[in-house]
């Protein structure tokens, strides 16, 4: 990316006045459809996590354990939090642990797929440049070779091929593509003035240092200032925040709502203003780097998953459903079901790190923690998402404006648009590509949207996707050779009004005896940095308890 090619996106528009003015087990799910249905010239399927097996946890009908073994630390869940906990334990030289994962592969919402064209993401697909406080992320990226050196000022130097190539983002609006996602095309003078006012508000928060000396908004979020006037922002929605400041520009409100749907899977009328502002105000480019830059790979954050897994592969056991955790006070009895053998085993562990969504823990925990009040977990609500990967035999036309970008968004669309999996390719010529299409289901309460997610057939989802993408790409139907859909029932926790700094989230993060919790939902919103932080934090607490010497990554 040339130094002057700044993309007008959610980060860089705030710094650029010029911008303002211009299951994983690939099994078919019943109801899936293939080639020939409804005259479609391509095949596809609905794939996804093992919902039936996961829901079996609610019933608790499992065979009694037939064997026992001992492992000092058991990590339940192989998503980013679980893998990060294993990474930290291993780095400290502690090897007596296992990571138990329900699915055939690890990764959680950062998992990925691959076909003859390219690898592609099934969920999370980028990481912004780590902030000053994101020490564990920088340490990991140094381990993985993403950071290849330091500047004279001591700031990280990122390997060029992992920085998102230009053009980074574009928006389809008024029948044309424009650079960046802020709706500048067709904006009135009033809109532009309000864009500028919002920019000044955000810059003010970025410069803010609380009475405790902390940034107003930091990553990890626990390092943010606790000033009362800042925490008060958690008690109103982002929409209310804009209204209170006289910001009523329709394009600005669309933009704020898009950011909340994209970052949190939640409507901006329900997202806490503190969380809504956090995204805009917490990024700093890691020092002297371009704040708009992000790190990405063809398979998205699946690239990180593969390399984390390689570091702890001998410790990972898939097809392992933990259905009971019994804390006796001296140890935790971990009962694990293997669907392949239809058998259960018992692991005697000193400590457990529970890295699954926090709401699932009460279904597993017994013993000394069984009677603990868990009513506060009702505050945890999760967004369902539909993600589709479209394999194309040719690239979409660019007649309606600028070249295909990495991130491509349609104004006033119910979807979040699509990213291009081949965007980072170094090949001189590509004839085919894969588009990863994202849809956060925010139109109704999460329970209703989950029901709709699971009840919608492949053909119905294909109709939805084609109708949406035909606006900028009338030829899209003829380009598709395969279209697969992934259903995420609990993709992201929603940072609703009062949740981020409420007592429920804080209580949920506390250990229960020998059981520790580590998941991004404990931070109030689901981003890579928070998932990693929670996993590393739990690992460091256990290392301290085990009296294992270590250097903190936090």
N, C-alpha and C positions, 0 to 999 in steps of 0.2 A: 504494500500500500504506500503510495507516494505521501510525503509528509503533508501536502496540502489537501489531500483527499479525505477530509473529515466527513464522516457520515452523520447526518442529522438524525440521531436516534434518541432513545430515552435518556442517555447519559450526555451525549455530546451537544444536544440542542441547548442544554442549560449553560454551556460554556461558549456558545457561538452565536453572536448577534446576527451574523450573516445568515445563519440557518433560519433564524426567526423571520427574516424578511424574504427570503426566496421560497402355567401354563405354558408362559415361556415354553413349556412342552408343546411342540407344534401340533397339537391334536385338534382335529376339526370339532367345533362346538355344534351341537344339534341346532338345526335351523340355518347353518351356513349354506352358501350357494356357490356354484361354480360356473364354468363356461356354458353358454347357451341359455342361461336364465334371463328372461326378459329381453332377449335379443342382444345381450352384451357380448362383445367380441373378445372378452378376456376372462380369465379365471381368478379365483381368490378364495379367501376363507377368513373366518373369525378365529383368532388364536388368543391365548392369554393365560393368566395365572390359573392355578388349580383351585377354582372357586369351590367346587364340590368337596374337595379334600379339606380346604381351609374351613368351610362351614361345618365340617364334621366335628371341629373343635367345640362348637356350641353344644353338640349332643353328648360328647364325651364317651362315645362307645368305642373303646379300643381293647384289644387283647391285653391281658396282664403281662408285665415284663417277665421274660423267661431267662434273661441273663443280666449280669451286673458288671460294671467296670468303674474305674476311678479316673477322673480328669480334674485337675485343680480348678480350671476356669472353663465354663461353657458359655459360648456366645450364641444366642438364639437369633438367627436371621443373618443372611449374607448380603444385605444391601451395603450402601456406602458406610453407614455407621458401623455395622458389624465387621466389614473388611478393614475399616480404619482402626477399630479396636484391636483386631488381630495384628495389623501392621505395627501398632505402637508396642504391644506386648512383645512381638518378635524382635523389634529394634532394641528393646531393653534386655534381650537375651533370655526372655522368659518363653519357654516353648511348651509348657504343659497346659495347652488349651485346645479347644476344638470349636469350629464354627459350624452350626447345624442349620441347614437351609431346606425349607420345604420343597422348593422347586428343583428341577433337574439342573439348573444353573444359577449362579449368584448374580447380584447386580441390582435387584429391586427395580425401582423406576429408572435406573440408569442402564438397564440391559439393552442389548442391541441384537441385530440380525445381519445377515449377509446373503447376497445372491451373486449371480455371475457378473453383474454390473459393478457392484460396490457394497461395502459394509454400510449399514444405516442404523439410526437410533430407533428405539421403541419408546423413548421417554426423554429424559434430560439430555440436552445436546450441546451445552457449552458451560464454561466457567469464566466469569469476568476476571481481569487481572487481580490477584490477591491484594487486599488492603494492607496497611502497615500492621494492623492488629491480627491479620490472618496468618499467624506464624506457622501453624501446622500445615496449612495449604502450601506455603512456600517451601517448607521442609520436604513435603511429599513431592512437589514438582522438581526440586533439586534431585531427589532420589530417582525420579523417572526420566530425568534429562530434559524436561520441559524448560527449566531454567538452566542456561548453559554458561552463565558467568555473572559478573557484577560490573556496574559502571564505576567510574572514579568516585562517584558519590555514594556507592554502596548499594544502589538499587539493582534489582534483578534484570538480567538480559534474557529475554524469552526466545526460544528457537523459532526462527521466522516461519517455518512451515506449519506451526501450531497456532499462529495468530491468524484470525479470520481475514481472508483475502477480500479485497474490494471488487465490486460493490457489496457492502455489508447488509444494508436494509433498504427496502423500497415499499411504497404504499400505492395501491391502485385506488384512485379517487377521481371522480368526474370523468371516467372513461379513459384515464391516462395513468401511467406510472410516474411517480415522483421519487426522488431520492429521500431517504429517511422516513420515519414513521410519524412525525409531527405533521398534521394536515395543513401544510403551507399552501398547497395548490388551491386557489380560489378563496383563500382567507381574506377577510375584510380588514380594514385598519383597526377596528375594534378587536378583532381576533388577535392580530399581531401585537397590539398593546397589551392584551391580557397574557399572551405567551410571554412577553417581556416581564410583566409583573410576576408571573409565576416563577420565571427564571430568577428574579431578584429574591423572592421568598426562599427558594431552594438554596441559593448561594449564601443567604443569611444563616440558614441552618447548617450548611457545610462548614461555615466559619465558627459556629457556636462551640464554646467550651463551657461545660457546666461548672457548678461550684466545686464539684469533685475533680475537676480538671479533665474530664473525659469528653470525647466527642458527643454531640447530640445523638448521632446515629452511627453506630460502629458495627463491624462484622469481626468476630461473632457478636450477636446482639447483647449478650451479657456484659460486654465491655462498654455499652452505651451509658451516657449520663443518666442519673436518677433524679435530675431536677424535676420538681413537681409540675412546673408548667409544661415540660416536655411530656411527662407521663400522662398529663391531662389530655393529650392528643389521642390517647388510646380510648377515650370515652366518647369520641365523636367519630363519624364516618369521614372518609376522604371527600365524599360529595358534600357533606355539611361544611367541612373545612374550606372548600372552594367557595361555597355560597356565602359563608361568613365574611369572606374577603372580597366579596363583590365580583367574583369571577364566574361569569355565566356564559362564556363563549361555548357554543355547541361543539366546535372542533376540539377545544381544550378538554371539555368534559368527555368527549368520545375517547380522546387520547388517554386521560386518566383512567377511564373505565377499561380500556384495552390493556393498559399496563397491569391493572389489578387482576383482570381475567388471565392474562399471560403469566404473571409472576406468582399469583396466589390462587388461581382457579376460583375467583369469587368476584361478585359485582361490587363496584366501588361504593355503592350505597350501603354495603354491609361491611366493607373492609375498614378496619380501624385507621384513622388518619395517621397515627404513628407508623403503622406498617406501610401504608401507602406512600408516606414521605420517605421511609427508610430506604427504599430502592433508589430513589433519586438522589438522596443526600449522603449515602454511606460509601459510595464508590469513590476512590481517589486515584485510580490508575496505578496504585502501588508505588507512588513517588513521582518520578519524572516521566512516566509513560503516558501515552494518549489514553484519557479516561474512557473513550468509547471502545477501545480495543477489547476483544474477547478471545479466549482460547477455545478452539473447537477442532473436531476430528470427524472424518466421514461417518463413523459410528457413534458420534456424540460422546457422552461421558462413558459409554461402553468401552472406549479406549482405556480410560482410567481403571475401570473395573477389571479388564483383562490383566493389567499390569499389577494391580493390587492382589488379584487372585494368584498370580504367578509367585508372589512373595510369600504367600501363606497356603499354597495349594495342598500341601500334605496335611494341613489342619482342617480342610473343608470337607464336610460330609453332606452331600445333597440327598434329596428324597428322604428327608428326616423331619418329621412333624413332631415338635415338642408339644405335648398335650397336658403335662402336669409338672408343676414346680412346687416341691414341698420343702419349705425351709424349716429344718428342725432346730435351728439355733446354732448348731455346730457345723452343719453342712446343708447343701441343697440336693434333694433327690430329683433328678431330671428324668422324666419318663418320656421316651421317644418312640414314635411309631414309624415303621418302615412300610409304606404301601406296596412296595415291590414284593416283599416276603410275607406281608400281612402279619408281622410280628412286632413285638415291642421289647425294648431293652431299658434298663435303668442305669443312669450314670450318677455316681456320687461325686459331687463337686463342692469345692470350698466356697466359690462364688459363681454367680451367673450374671451375665450382661444381657438384658433383654432388649434386642435391637429391632423389634417389630413395632408397628404402630401402637401407641400407648394404650389405646382402648381395648386391645386384645389381651393384655396381661392378666386382668382379673379372671379370665376364663381358664388360665393356666395355673394361677398361684393358689396353693393350699398351705397348710401348716400354720406357722405362727402369724403369717400375714393374711390368712384367709378371711378373718373377720374385719379387716381394715375397710373403712368407709371409702368407696370409690365413686360416690355420687358426683364428685367434681369432674369426672371424666365425661359427663354429659356435655360439658363445654367444648369438647373436642369434636369438631365436625370436619368431614373430609370431602373434597371435591372428586366426583367421578370424571374421568377423561376418556375420550375416544381418540386413538392415534392410528393413522393409516399410512401405509407405505405403498406408493404408486410407482411401479416400474414402467418406464416410458421407452419406446423405441426411437424417440427423437426428442430434442429439446422443444419446449413451447415457443411459440412465435414471440418476437420482441417488437412487433409492429406498433404496439400501443405505447411505446415509450422506451425507457432505459433498459439496459441488458439485465438478464436474470441475476438476481442478487442471492446472497446466502439465505436471508430471511425475507419472505415475500408476504405482505399482508393486504387484505382487501377491506377497504373502509366500509363500516356498517355491516360487516359480515358476522354471522353467529360464530364463525370459526376464528382461529388465531392465525390462519394462513399456513404457509408451508416453508420448510427449509430444504435446501438442495444438498443431498448427500455427497455429490461429486464436486461440490464447490471448492474443496480444498485439494482436488486432484492436481498433480503436477504434469499430467499427460498433456501433450501439445494439441491433441485432438480427441474429443469424446463425441460419440454419436448417440449414446444412450445415457439415461440418468435415472435416479430415484428421488421422488419428492416425498418428504415426510410431513404429513398433514396433521395438525393439532386442533382438537376441539374440546375446550373446557366446558362442561355442562353446568351452567349457572342459572338457567332460566327458572328453576323451581327449587324447593328444598332438596338437600343432598339425597335424602332417602328416596324421594320421588324420582330424581334424576338417575340414581343407581338402578331403580326398577326399569326405567326407560332404556338405560344403557344395555342391560341384560336382556330386555325383551325386544330390542330392535334387531331385525334380521340383516344379513349381509346385503341383500338386495336393497333394503330400505336405506342402509348407510351409504351404499354406492350412489343411490339417487340423490341423497343429501350432498355428498361430496361433489358429484358431477355438476349439480345445479349451482353450487357455490363457485367452483373453479371455472365454470363456463363463462362467467362474467368477464374475466380478463383473458381467458383461453378458450374461445369457442370450439377449438379443434381438440380439446383434451380427451374426449371419448375415444377418438381414433388413435391417439398416441399410447394409450395404456395397454400393456401386455399382461399385467397382473396387479391385483389390488388386494392387499391383506390388511386386516383390521385387528387392533389390539385393544382390549377393554381393561381399563384401570378403575376398579370400584372405589378405592381409597387412595387416589394418586397424591393428593396434597392436603395438609391440614389448612383450614381457612382461618386467617388472622382477623376474625370478626371483632366488632367493637367490644372493648373491654377484655378481650382474651389474652393479648400479648403480655400485659402487665397485671393480669388478674391472678387471684389466689389459686385457681384451679390448675393453671399451667405450672405455677411454682411448686405446688404440692406434688404434681405428677412427676416432676424431675427428681424428687428426693428418693434415695434408696429405701427399700423395705427389707430390713435385716441384711441378709447376704445377697439380695437380688438388687442389681443396679439397672438403671434404665438409660438407653441411649438411642435416640431417634430424632430426626429433624423436627418432628412435631413438638418436642419439648422446648423448642425455641419459638414456637408460635407460627412459623412459616417454613416451607420446605425448599431450601436451596442447598447446593452441594456443601458450601462452607459450614453451614450449621449442622448438617448430618455428620460431616467429618469431625467437627468440634465435639459433638456429643459422644461419638465413639472414642475419641482420644481421651476426653475427660474421664469417662468411665474406666478406661484402661489404666490411666495414671492413678486413679483412686485405688484400684485393685493392686497395682504395683506397690503403692505405699503401704497398703494393708499387708501385703505379702513380704514387705521389707526388702523389696528388690531395688537396688540402686538404679536411678534413671535420670536423664536430663529432660526437663519438661519441654514439650513442644508447644505449650500454650502461653 
